[in-house]
Amino acid sequence: MTGRLAGKRIFVTGAAQGIGLAIAKTFLREGAALFLIDRDADLLAREAAVMKQAGGKIGWLSADITDAAAIAGAVRQAAGEIGAINALVNNAGVNVFAEPLETTDEEWDRCFDINLKGAWNCCKAVLPGMIEAGGGVILNIASTHAFTIIPHTFPYPLAKHALLGMTKSLGLEYAPKNVRVNALAPGYVSTQKVIDYWNSFPDPEAAKAETMKLHPGGRIASPEEIAMAAVFMISDECPFMNATCLTVDGGLSVQQHPA
């Protein structure tokens, strides 16, 4: 199979819905072999089965990225099913929003365990194989929260700032081993999480309209638009891009005040 990602054997987390599912579908169309991870076993199995029927090499496993042993086992299973992993997309994440002094220890732990430690567990599992094979690429799905702060969203931005720091640190550490580590920072994306956010307001349509007004173009991204940016960053089209972050937010984070 030919395509922009031919020869890539990619481990994708949080692949059963939203941005992760769009990434998986797009990567498959671009010729990648995939191994998909998600905690939702039923949804993952349904979506993966549909993709497998469409053609391409694909494996999947329900696993929790906060469980380092489970992720190490998943990487070994992936190697047996699609070949040694040479690319990773750390997409799995969770929104944890609160006012700082109202944040519980459980919320703090959940935020950092999934958004930071889970990503590190995946990096730690794939890096030795990449180094041994002579190279690889890791893409961490960050957020505009990784470099901006919205009040009342604590501690999520802290975890995303740290994820960006980990991206830079690993990128520099393993550049001599031909491993590139980058991040992709979406802004608002039309996923179920965003719809649920709008629905948490008394007037969901008004909340949606306010979100759109924040963006210079008057709209938010589709998951597929984020997926196409991920294709570029995982591909061999940007071999000198390392330890950095690509922002895909329609100009949201550049605009100091909404129009």
Secondary structure, 3 states (H helix, E strand, C coil): CCCCCCCCEEEEECCCCHHHHHHHHHHHHCCCEEEEEECCHHHHHHHHHHHHHCCCCEEEEECCCCCHHHHHHHHHHHHHHHCCCCEEEECCCCCCEECHHHCCHHHHHHHHHHHHHHHHHHHHHHHHHHHHHCCEEEEEECCHHHCCCCCCCEEHHHHHHHHHHHHHHHHHHHHHHCEEEEEEEECCECCHHHHHHHHCCCCHHHHHHHHHHCCCCCCCECHHHHHHHHHHHHCCCCCCCCCCEEEECCCCCCCCCCC
